[in-house]
Amino acid sequence: MPYLIDGHNLIPKLGLHLEDPDDEMELVRLLQDFVRITRQQVEVYFDGAPAGQAGSRKFGSIKAHFVPKGQTADRAIRRRLENMEKSAKNWTVVSSDHEVQSSARVNQAKFIRSEEFVKQLRIELSNKTKQDNDNIHLSEHEVDEWLQLFQKKEKKE
């Protein structure tokens, strides 16, 4: 199920700091890993973008919306849900903000609190790390096969 994420609501729940100028990009990097693992679509909204930096950008498969100062990510998420009409029910909104959750409910989208999403994110990322570590082990026989293969290649060159 695809996600609409209230970025600045999620950042502190991950232990990142809103004062950090790279907080948004750090969240995007984590979400890119999440998307690679889960194959889910993700759109993330950040409010307070300075003039000239507002707008939507793609970061790999993540679509990030930088909402201009004077507007809120909450409102942008609500508009996005309204524009989706009936397809909003296929999306999950991630926010602990009651106004955003209410918008999700009104538009028949699912929602989860940021804290719950952080748990999911950490589980997915740790499972992937565990799988990566599990895949590293090669038997002695496999190592010998690879060595023979590479030695044959070197002789041909």
C-alpha positions as CSV (number, residue, x, y, z in Angstrom):
1,M,0.0,0.0,0.0
2,P,1.4,3.4,-0.9
3,Y,2.2,6.0,1.7
4,L,1.7,9.8,2.1
5,I,4.1,10.9,4.9
6,D,4.1,14.0,7.0
7,G,7.9,14.4,6.9
8,H,8.4,17.0,9.7
9,N,6.1,15.0,11.9
10,L,8.1,11.8,11.3
11,I,11.7,13.3,11.6
12,P,11.8,13.6,15.4
13,K,10.3,10.2,15.9
14,L,13.3,8.7,14.1
15,G,15.7,10.5,16.5
16,L,16.6,13.1,13.8
17,H,16.5,16.8,14.5
18,L,14.4,19.4,12.8
19,E,17.2,22.0,13.4
20,D,19.6,19.9,11.3
21,P,19.7,21.4,7.7
22,D,20.0,17.9,6.3
23,D,17.1,16.3,8.2
24,E,14.8,16.1,5.2
25,M,17.5,14.4,3.1
26,E,18.3,12.0,5.9
27,L,14.7,11.0,6.0
28,V,14.5,10.6,2.2
29,R,17.6,8.3,2.4
30,L,15.9,6.1,5.0
31,L,12.7,6.1,3.0
32,Q,14.6,5.1,-0.2
33,D,15.9,2.0,1.7
34,F,12.3,1.3,2.9
35,V,11.0,1.5,-0.7
36,R,13.8,-0.7,-2.0
37,I,12.8,-3.4,0.5
38,T,9.0,-3.1,0.5
39,R,8.4,-2.0,-3.1
40,Q,5.9,0.5,-1.8
41,Q,5.2,3.9,-3.3
42,V,6.1,6.8,-1.0
43,E,5.4,10.6,-1.1
44,V,6.7,12.7,1.7
45,Y,5.7,16.3,2.5
46,F,7.8,18.9,4.2
47,D,6.5,22.3,5.1
48,G,8.4,25.6,5.5
49,A,10.4,25.5,2.2
50,P,12.1,28.9,1.6
51,A,11.3,30.8,-1.6
52,G,12.8,29.2,-4.6
53,Q,13.1,25.8,-3.0
54,A,9.4,24.9,-2.9
55,G,8.0,22.3,-5.3
56,S,8.1,18.6,-5.9
57,R,11.2,16.6,-6.6
58,K,12.0,12.9,-7.3
59,F,14.7,11.3,-5.3
60,G,14.9,7.8,-6.8
61,S,11.5,6.4,-6.3
62,I,10.6,8.9,-3.5
63,K,8.5,11.9,-4.4
64,A,9.2,14.8,-2.0
65,H,7.0,17.8,-1.8
66,F,8.5,20.9,-0.3
67,V,5.6,23.1,0.7
68,P,6.3,26.9,0.7
69,K,6.5,28.9,3.9
70,G,3.1,30.1,4.9
71,Q,1.4,26.8,3.9
72,T,1.4,23.6,5.7
73,A,2.2,20.0,4.8
74,D,-1.0,19.1,6.6
75,R,-3.0,21.1,4.0
76,A,-1.0,19.8,1.1
77,I,-1.7,16.2,2.2
78,R,-5.4,17.0,2.6
79,R,-5.5,18.5,-0.9
80,R,-3.6,15.4,-2.3
81,L,-6.1,13.1,-0.7
82,E,-9.1,15.1,-2.0
83,N,-7.7,15.1,-5.5
84,M,-7.3,11.3,-5.3
85,E,-11.0,11.0,-4.8
86,K,-11.9,7.3,-4.4
87,S,-8.4,6.0,-4.9
88,A,-7.4,7.7,-1.6
89,K,-8.7,4.5,0.1
90,N,-5.6,2.7,-1.3
91,W,-3.2,4.9,0.5
92,T,-1.9,5.0,4.1
93,V,-1.2,8.4,5.6
94,V,1.7,8.5,8.1
95,S,1.3,11.2,10.8
96,S,0.7,11.6,14.5
97,D,-1.0,15.0,13.8
98,H,-4.8,14.7,14.5
99,E,-5.7,17.1,11.7
100,V,-3.9,15.0,9.2
101,Q,-5.4,11.8,10.6
102,S,-8.8,13.4,10.3
103,S,-8.2,14.2,6.7
104,A,-7.3,10.6,6.0
105,R,-10.4,9.4,7.7
106,V,-12.7,11.8,5.8
107,N,-11.1,10.7,2.5
108,Q,-11.3,7.0,3.4
109,A,-7.5,6.6,3.5
110,K,-5.9,4.5,6.1
111,F,-3.5,6.1,8.6
112,I,-0.9,5.1,11.1
113,R,0.8,7.2,13.7
114,S,4.4,8.2,13.0
115,E,5.6,6.1,16.0
116,E,4.0,3.0,14.5
117,F,5.6,3.7,11.1
118,V,9.0,4.1,12.7
119,K,8.6,0.6,14.2
120,Q,7.7,-0.8,10.8
121,L,10.6,1.0,9.2
122,R,13.1,-0.3,11.7
123,I,11.8,-3.8,11.4
124,E,12.1,-3.7,7.6
125,L,15.5,-2.2,7.7
126,S,16.8,-4.6,10.3
127,N,15.4,-7.6,8.4
128,K,17.1,-6.5,5.2
129,T,20.4,-6.0,7.1
130,K,20.0,-9.5,8.6
131,Q,19.2,-11.0,5.2
132,D,22.2,-9.3,3.7
133,N,24.4,-10.7,6.5
134,D,22.9,-14.1,6.1
135,N,23.7,-14.1,2.4
136,I,27.3,-13.4,2.9
137,H,28.2,-16.9,4.1
138,L,29.8,-19.1,1.4
139,S,30.8,-22.7,1.9
140,E,34.4,-23.7,1.3
141,H,33.3,-25.5,-1.8
142,E,31.6,-22.3,-3.1
143,V,34.7,-20.3,-2.5
144,D,36.8,-22.8,-4.4
145,E,34.4,-22.7,-7.3
146,W,34.6,-18.9,-7.5
147,L,38.4,-19.0,-7.3
148,Q,38.5,-21.5,-10.1
149,L,36.2,-19.3,-12.2
150,F,38.2,-16.2,-11.7
151,Q,41.5,-18.0,-12.3
152,K,40.2,-19.3,-15.7
153,K,39.1,-15.8,-16.6
154,E,42.6,-14.4,-15.8
155,K,44.3,-17.0,-18.0
156,K,42.1,-16.0,-21.0
157,E,43.0,-12.4,-20.7
